[in-house]
Amino acid sequence: MSPINSTATNVSLLRIYTAPCMIVGSAVAWLFWLLAGEHHSVRPELLVSPMAALFTLTALVWLIMVVARNVAVIRGHASIGYFADFKSDIPADDRFERPARTFNNLMQVPALFYVICLLMLIVKEADNVQITLAWAFVILRCIHAIIYMAVNWVPYRFATWASSCIIGTLWFRFVTVVGFG
């Protein structure tokens, strides 16, 4: 797949983003369906598994990043000078840097996931919808990481990122169930 051309016409951008918009729309429809369903309390400890899964993904991406960068230097695809300031000797190919960007991304929004899961564990308040949303978030972050590192196709990367914004629903449900104090 080719990168998006900034001079592309609106029609081709529409064509490029049709499937990603359908993915996001499907995620939103699923979210409404899930929220409209039956809710019942569950053991908050069930949140530990999705938290561990996301940590495992982060650790795996971290390992891939370290290996990719070192292999790039050993094979001469990147210089040590590049890693000193990320401005000198910029390599033409960015594939070995995708794991680093993915790792950086896993240090951003997922922090909100860990915080809300910890809060639910502390107050011992969780329901089946929150557990399902937690697993959906982890699965979407896994798909996002694979897309980012493997092909870096922006429309699909964006679709998985936007779909993973269900994290906001986890926060909203927590605040409405526990209350504001």
NULUMTI-535432 format. One line per field, with one value per residue: y, z, x of N, C-alpha, C in turn; residue number from 1. Coordinates in Angstrom, 1 decimal, decimal comma. Layout:
ny	Y/...
nz	Z/...
nx	X/...
cay	Y/...
caz	Z/...
cax	X/...
cy	Y/...
cz	Z/...
cx	X/...
num	NUM/...
***
This chain:
ny	-1,2/2,2/5,3/8,0/10,5/13,9/15,6/14,3/13,9/14,9/12,8/10,5/10,5/10,1/7,5/6,1/6,4/5,2/2,4/2,5/4,3/2,8/0,8/2,2/3,2/0,7/-0,1/1,9/1,3/-1,3/-0,6/0,9/-1,1/-2,9/-1,3/-1,0/-3,5/-6,1/-5,5/-6,5/-6,9/-7,8/-9,6/-7,3/-8,1/-9,4/-7,6/-7,6/-9,4/-8,3/-6,0/-7,2/-8,4/-6,1/-5,0/-7,1/-6,9/-4,3/-4,8/-6,7/-5,1/-3,3/-4,9/-5,7/-3,2/-2,6/-4,7/-4,2/-1,6/-2,1/-4,0/-2,5/-0,7/-2,5/-3,6/-1,4/0,3/2,4/5,0/5,3/7,9/9,0/8,0/9,4/12,1/12,1/13,7/13,9/12,3/11,1/8,2/6,8/4,9/4,1/1,9/0,5/2,2/2,2/0,3/1,7/4,1/2,9/1,8/4,2/5,2/3,4/4,2/6,4/6,9/4,3/4,6/5,9/3,8/1,9/3,5/3,8/1,1/0,4/2,1/1,0/-1,4/-0,7/0,6/-1,6/-2,0/-3,1/-4,0/-6,4/-5,1/-3,2/-5,0/-6,2/-4,0/-3,3/-5,5/-5,2/-2,8/-3,6/-5,5/-3,9/-2,2/-4,0/-4,7/-2,2/-1,8/-3,9/-3,1/-0,6/-1,3/-3,2/-2,4/0,3/1,7/4,5/5,2/2,8/2,4/4,7/4,2/2,0/3,1/5,2/3,7/2,5/4,4/3,9/3,8/6,1/5,6/3,7/5,2/7,0/5,3/4,4/6,7/7,4/5,2/5,0/7,6/11,1/11,6
nz	0,0/-0,8/0,6/1,9/-0,4/-0,3/-2,2/-3,1/-4,5/-3,1/-3,6/-3,7/-1,2/0,3/-0,6/0,4/3,1/3,6/4,4/6,9/8,3/8,5/10,2/12,6/12,9/13,2/15,7/17,4/17,1/18,2/20,8/21,7/21,6/23,5/25,9/26,1/26,9/29,3/32,6/35,2/38,4/38,8/39,9/40,6/40,3/37,9/36,2/36,2/34,4/31,7/32,1/32,6/30,1/28,4/29,5/28,8/26,0/25,7/26,8/24,9/22,6/23,4/23,6/20,9/19,8/20,9/19,8/17,0/16,6/17,3/15,5/13,2/13,4/13,5/10,9/9,4/8,6/10,1/11,9/14,8/15,6/14,8/16,7/18,9/18,8/17,2/15,0/13,3/10,5/9,4/8,7/5,6/5,5/7,7/9,0/11,1/13,2/13,7/15,8/18,1/18,0/18,3/20,8/22,3/21,8/23,3/25,8/26,3/25,9/27,0/29,7/30,9/30,9/32,6/35,0/35,4/35,7/38,0/39,8/39,8/40,9/43,5/44,6/44,5/42,5/39,7/36,6/34,2/31,7/31,9/32,2/29,7/28,0/28,8/27,9/25,1/24,6/25,0/23,0/20,7/21,0/20,6/17,9/16,7/17,3/15,8/13,2/13,1/13,3/11,3/8,7/8,8/7,8/7,6/7,6/8,6/10,9/12,3/12,5/14,3/16,5/17,0/17,5/19,8/21,7/23,3/25,9/27,2/27,7/29,7/31,8/32,0/32,8/35,2/36,8/36,8/38,2/40,6/41,4/42,2/44,7
nx	0,8/0,5/1,8/-0,3/-1,0/-0,5/-1,5/-3,7/-7,0/-10,2/-12,0/-10,4/-9,3/-11,6/-12,2/-10,0/-10,4/-12,8/-13,2/-11,7/-13,3/-15,7/-14,8/-14,4/-17,0/-18,3/-17,2/-18,2/-20,9/-21,0/-20,2/-22,4/-24,3/-23,3/-23,4/-26,1/-26,9/-27,2/-26,1/-24,0/-22,5/-19,1/-16,2/-13,6/-11,0/-10,8/-9,9/-7,2/-6,1/-6,5/-4,9/-2,3/-2,0/-1,8/0,5/2,3/2,2/3,4/6,0/6,9/6,9/8,8/11,1/11,3/11,9/14,4/15,9/15,5/16,7/19,4/20,1/19,8/21,9/24,1/23,9/24,3/22,3/21,5/23,2/25,2/25,4/23,0/21,2/22,1/21,2/19,0/18,8/21,0/22,5/20,1/18,3/17,1/15,2/12,5/11,6/12,9/12,5/9,9/9,0/9,9/8,4/5,9/6,2/6,5/4,0/2,5/3,1/1,5/-1,7/-2,5/-1,7/-3,9/-5,6/-4,4/-4,6/-7,4/-8,2/-6,8/-8,0/-10,6/-10,0/-9,2/-11,4/-13,0/-15,1/-16,6/-18,0/-19,5/-19,5/-17,4/-15,2/-15,3/-15,0/-12,4/-10,9/-11,4/-10,1/-7,5/-7,1/-7,6/-5,4/-3,3/-3,8/-3,4/-0,7/0,5/-0,3/1,0/3,8/4,2/3,0/2,3/0,1/-1,6/-4,5/-5,8/-4,3/-5,1/-7,8/-7,9/-6,7/-8,6/-10,8/-10,0/-10,4/-12,4/-11,7/-12,4/-15,1/-14,9/-13,9/-16,0/-18,1/-17,1/-17,0/-19,8/-20,8/-19,5/-19,5/-19,2/-18,1
cay	0,0/3,4/6,3/9,0/11,6/15,1/16,2/13,5/14,6/14,5/11,5/9,4/10,4/9,4/6,1/5,6/6,4/4,5/1,2/2,8/4,9/1,7/0,1/3,1/3,1/-0,6/-0,1/2,7/0,6/-2,3/0,1/1,2/-2,4/-3,4/-0,5/-1,2/-4,8/-6,4/-5,1/-7,1/-6,7/-8,9/-9,4/-6,4/-8,8/-9,8/-6,5/-7,9/-10,1/-7,4/-5,2/-8,0/-8,6/-4,9/-4,9/-8,0/-6,2/-3,2/-5,4/-7,3/-4,0/-2,8/-5,9/-5,6/-1,9/-2,7/-5,5/-3,5/-0,5/-2,6/-4,7/-1,4/-0,2/-3,5/-3,8/-0,1/1,0/3,6/5,3/5,6/9,4/9,2/7,7/10,4/13,3/11,8/14,7/13,6/11,0/10,5/7,1/6,9/3,9/4,3/0,7/0,1/3,1/2,0/-0,2/2,8/4,9/2,1/1,8/5,6/5,3/2,5/5,0/7,5/6,6/3,2/5,1/6,1/2,4/1,4/4,3/3,5/-0,3/0,5/2,7/0,0/-2,4/0,0/0,8/-2,9/-1,8/-3,3/-4,8/-7,1/-4,2/-2,7/-6,0/-6,4/-2,8/-3,4/-6,5/-4,6/-1,8/-4,3/-6,1/-2,8/-1,7/-5,0/-4,5/-0,9/-2,0/-4,7/-2,2/0,4/-1,8/-4,0/-1,7/1,7/2,3/5,5/5,1/1,7/2,7/5,7/3,5/1,2/4,1/5,9/2,7/2,2/5,5/3,5/4,0/7,2/5,0/3,0/6,3/7,5/4,3/4,4/7,9/7,3/4,1/5,3/8,9/12,2/11,7
caz	0,0/-0,8/1,6/1,4/-1,1/0,2/-3,3/-3,6/-4,5/-2,0/-3,9/-3,4/0,3/0,7/-0,9/1,3/4,5/3,7/5,3/8,3/9,0/8,7/11,3/13,7/13,1/13,8/17,1/18,1/17,2/19,2/22,1/22,1/21,9/24,8/26,9/26,2/27,3/30,8/33,4/36,5/39,1/38,7/40,7/40,0/40,0/36,5/35,4/36,2/33,1/30,6/32,5/32,3/28,6/27,8/29,9/27,9/24,6/25,9/27,0/23,7/21,7/23,9/23,1/19,4/19,6/21,2/18,8/15,7/16,6/17,3/14,2/12,2/13,6/13,0/9,4/8,7/8,2/10,9/12,6/16,3/15,6/14,6/18,0/19,8/18,8/16,3/13,9/12,5/9,8/9,4/7,7/4,6/5,9/9,0/9,5/12,3/14,2/14,0/17,1/19,1/17,9/18,8/22,3/22,8/21,8/24,4/27,1/26,3/26,2/27,9/31,1/31,3/31,1/33,9/36,1/35,7/36,2/39,4/40,6/39,9/41,9/44,8/45,2/44,3/41,8/38,3/36,1/33,0/30,6/32,1/31,8/28,2/27,5/29,1/26,9/23,8/24,6/24,9/21,7/19,7/21,1/19,9/16,4/16,4/17,3/14,6/12,0/13,1/13,1/10,1/7,4/9,0/6,9/8,5/7,8/9,5/12,2/12,9/12,8/15,5/17,6/17,3/18,2/21,2/22,5/24,2/27,2/27,7/28,2/30,9/32,8/32,2/33,6/36,6/37,5/37,1/39,1/41,9/41,8/42,3/46,1
cax	0,0/1,3/1,4/-1,3/-0,5/-1,1/-2,2/-4,8/-8,3/-11,1/-12,6/-9,5/-9,2/-12,8/-12,1/-9,0/-10,9/-14,1/-13,1/-11,4/-14,5/-16,6/-14,3/-14,7/-18,5/-18,7/-16,8/-19,2/-22,2/-20,8/-20,2/-23,8/-25,0/-22,7/-23,9/-27,6/-27,2/-27,4/-24,9/-24,0/-21,2/-18,2/-15,0/-12,7/-9,7/-10,8/-9,2/-5,7/-5,7/-6,2/-3,7/-1,1/-1,9/-1,3/1,9/3,0/2,4/4,4/7,3/7,3/7,3/10,1/12,1/11,4/12,5/15,8/16,5/15,5/17,7/20,7/20,3/19,9/23,3/25,0/23,8/24,7/21,1/21,5/24,4/25,1/25,2/21,5/20,6/22,6/20,3/17,8/18,8/22,1/22,5/18,7/18,2/16,1/14,1/12,1/11,0/13,5/12,1/8,5/8,8/10,2/7,2/4,8/6,5/6,2/2,5/2,0/3,3/0,6/-3,1/-2,6/-1,6/-5,2/-6,2/-3,9/-5,1/-8,8/-8,2/-6,3/-9,1/-11,7/-9,5/-9,1/-12,8/-13,7/-16,3/-16,5/-19,1/-19,2/-19,3/-16,1/-14,3/-15,4/-14,3/-10,9/-10,3/-11,5/-9,1/-6,2/-7,1/-7,4/-4,0/-2,5/-4,0/-2,8/0,8/0,8/-0,4/2,1/5,1/4,2/2,8/2,2/-0,9/-2,2/-6,0/-6,1/-3,7/-6,0/-9,1/-7,7/-6,5/-9,8/-11,7/-9,5/-10,8/-13,4/-11,2/-13,2/-16,3/-14,5/-13,8/-17,4/-18,9/-16,6/-17,5/-21,2/-21,2/-18,9/-20,0/-18,1/-17,7
cy	1,2/4,4/7,3/10,1/12,9/15,9/15,4/14,3/14,1/13,1/10,4/9,3/9,8/7,9/5,5/5,4/5,7/3,3/1,6/3,5/3,8/0,9/0,9/3,1/1,8/-0,7/0,8/2,0/-0,5/-1,7/0,4/-0,1/-3,0/-2,6/-0,7/-2,6/-4,9/-6,1/-5,8/-7,0/-8,0/-8,6/-8,4/-7,0/-9,3/-8,8/-6,8/-8,5/-9,2/-6,4/-5,9/-8,2/-7,3/-4,7/-5,9/-7,5/-5,2/-3,8/-6,0/-6,2/-3,4/-3,6/-5,8/-4,3/-2,0/-3,6/-4,8/-2,4/-1,1/-3,3/-3,6/-0,8/-1,2/-3,7/-2,5/0,6/2,3/3,8/5,5/7,1/9,7/9,0/8,7/11,6/13,2/12,9/14,5/12,3/10,3/9,5/7,3/6,0/4,0/3,0/0,3/1,0/2,9/1,3/0,8/3,7/4,2/2,1/3,1/5,7/4,5/3,1/6,1/7,1/5,4/3,5/5,3/4,8/1,9/2,1/3,9/2,0/-0,3/1,1/1,8/-1,1/-1,9/0,1/-0,5/-2,7/-2,0/-4,2/-5,5/-6,2/-3,6/-3,7/-6,2/-5,2/-2,8/-4,4/-5,9/-3,6/-2,5/-4,9/-5,1/-2,3/-2,7/-4,9/-3,3/-1,1/-2,8/-3,9/-1,2/-0,2/-2,6/-3,2/-0,2/2,4/3,2/5,4/4,0/1,9/3,7/5,0/2,7/2,1/4,7/4,9/2,4/3,4/5,2/3,6/5,1/6,6/4,3/4,1/6,8/6,6/4,3/5,6/7,9/6,3/4,5/6,7/9,9/12,4/11,9
cz	0,0/0,2/1,0/0,8/-0,7/-0,9/-3,8/-3,6/-3,4/-2,3/-3,5/-1,9/0,9/0,5/0,1/2,7/4,7/4,7/6,7/9,1/9,3/10,0/12,6/14,0/13,7/15,3/17,9/18,2/18,2/20,6/22,6/22,4/23,2/26,0/27,2/26,8/28,9/31,5/34,8/37,1/38,9/39,7/40,0/39,6/38,6/35,6/35,3/34,9/32,0/30,8/32,2/30,8/28,0/28,2/29,0/26,5/24,7/26,0/25,7/22,6/22,1/23,5/21,6/19,1/19,8/20,1/17,4/15,6/16,6/16,0/13,1/12,2/13,1/11,5/8,7/8,2/8,9/11,6/14,1/16,5/15,5/16,0/19,1/19,9/17,9/15,2/12,9/11,7/9,7/8,3/6,8/5,0/7,3/9,7/10,9/13,5/14,5/15,4/18,2/19,1/18,5/20,4/22,9/22,9/23,0/25,8/27,2/26,8/27,1/29,4/31,7/31,6/32,4/35,1/36,4/36,2/37,7/40,3/40,8/40,9/43,3/45,4/45,1/43,6/40,3/37,9/34,8/31,8/30,7/31,8/30,3/27,5/27,7/28,1/25,5/23,6/24,3/23,5/20,6/19,8/20,4/18,4/16,0/16,4/16,1/13,3/11,9/12,7/11,7/8,8/7,6/8,1/7,7/8,6/8,7/10,8/13,0/13,3/14,1/16,7/18,0/18,0/19,6/22,2/23,4/25,7/27,9/28,3/29,5/32,1/33,1/33,1/35,0/37,4/37,8/38,1/40,5/42,4/41,9/43,8/47,0
cx	0,9/0,8/0,4/-0,6/-1,2/-1,8/-3,3/-6,1/-9,1/-11,8/-11,7/-9,3/-10,5/-12,7/-11,1/-9,6/-12,2/-14,1/-12,7/-12,6/-15,6/-16,1/-14,6/-16,2/-18,9/-18,3/-17,7/-20,5/-22,1/-20,8/-21,6/-24,6/-24,6/-23,3/-25,4/-27,9/-27,2/-26,0/-25,0/-22,6/-20,4/-17,0/-14,0/-11,4/-9,6/-10,1/-7,7/-5,3/-5,5/-5,0/-2,4/-0,9/-1,3/0,2/2,8/3,3/3,4/5,8/7,8/7,7/8,6/11,3/12,4/12,2/14,0/16,6/16,6/16,5/19,1/21,0/20,5/21,4/24,3/25,0/24,1/23,5/20,9/22,8/24,2/24,9/23,7/20,9/21,1/21,7/19,1/17,7/19,9/22,0/21,1/18,6/17,0/14,9/13,8/11,6/11,6/13,1/10,6/8,2/9,0/9,0/6,0/5,0/6,1/4,6/1,9/2,3/2,4/-0,8/-3,2/-2,4/-3,0/-5,9/-5,7/-4,5/-6,6/-9,0/-7,8/-7,4/-10,3/-11,3/-9,5/-10,5/-13,6/-15,1/-16,0/-17,7/-18,7/-18,8/-17,8/-15,0/-14,2/-14,7/-12,8/-10,3/-10,4/-10,4/-7,7/-6,1/-6,9/-6,0/-3,0/-2,6/-3,3/-1,2/1,2/0,8/0,7/3,4/5,2/4,1/2,7/1,2/-1,8/-3,7/-6,4/-5,5/-4,6/-7,3/-9,0/-7,5/-7,8/-10,8/-11,3/-9,8/-12,0/-13,0/-11,9/-14,5/-16,0/-14,5/-15,2/-18,2/-18,4/-17,1/-19,0/-21,6/-20,7/-19,4/-18,8/-17,7/-18,8
num	1/2/3/4/5/6/7/8/9/10/11/12/13/14/15/16/17/18/19/20/21/22/23/24/25/26/27/28/29/30/31/32/33/34/35/36/37/38/39/40/41/42/43/44/45/46/47/48/49/50/51/52/53/54/55/56/57/58/59/60/61/62/63/64/65/66/67/68/69/70/71/72/73/74/75/76/77/78/79/80/81/82/83/84/85/86/87/88/89/90/91/92/93/94/95/96/97/98/99/100/101/102/103/104/105/106/107/108/109/110/111/112/113/114/115/116/117/118/119/120/121/122/123/124/125/126/127/128/129/130/131/132/133/134/135/136/137/138/139/140/141/142/143/144/145/146/147/148/149/150/151/152/153/154/155/156/157/158/159/160/161/162/163/164/165/166/167/168/169/170/171/172/173/174/175/176/177/178/179/180/181
***
